[in-house]
Amino acid sequence: MLRVADIMTRDVISVSPQTEIVQAAKLLLDKHINGLPVVDDRGNLVGILCQSDLIAQQKRFPLPSVFNLLDSFIPLTSPSRFEKEVQKISAVTVGEAMTREPVTVSPDTTIEEVARLMVNKNLHTLPVVDGNRLIGIIGKEDVLRTLLPSDK
């Protein structure tokens, strides 16, 4: 049974929370990758920046929907969700736009579990961690390659 350690990319391109958005977008495009793990100074995973996080910056400013009840305005969206949307739209650094606490896998995770996570949670890239330390990355292309016959 194949495990993440058998097919993950070990030479991971990552960024720090202080990396500018423009630099991260250039990396994603130049390297033809969907996601960049975000690590702190000790190599611990603190988030992930995906193409979808950057595309969120192109959205229009979301005005909260409210309704009036007995002369009171009641928001239809939570204030914290609205605040997160505003932060992503106006982000200048990776730390402001990244997804915090991303879904991760360990080197021992089965490929079947990776496929389930990717399909059920609509994920394209999964960081591979040992504890909190980033040790690799696995993407949909890595999983697809397992379907091809080996050259042995």
Sequence and secondary structure as in RCSB ss.txt:
>XXXX:A:sequence
MLRVADIMTRDVISVSPQTEIVQAAKLLLDKHINGLPVVDDRGNLVGILCQSDLIAQQKRFPLPSVFNLLDSFIP
LTSPSRFEKEVQKISAVTVGEAMTREPVTVSPDTTIEEVARLMVNKNLHTLPVVDGNRLIGIIGKEDVLRTLLPS
DK
>XXXX:A:secstr
  BHHHH BSS   B TTSBHHHHHHHHHHTT SEEEEE TTSBEEEEEEHHHHHGGGS      EEEETTEEEE
SS HHHHHHHHHHHT  BHHHHSEES   B TT BHHHHHHHHHHTT SEEEEEETTEEEEEEEHHHHHHTTS  
  
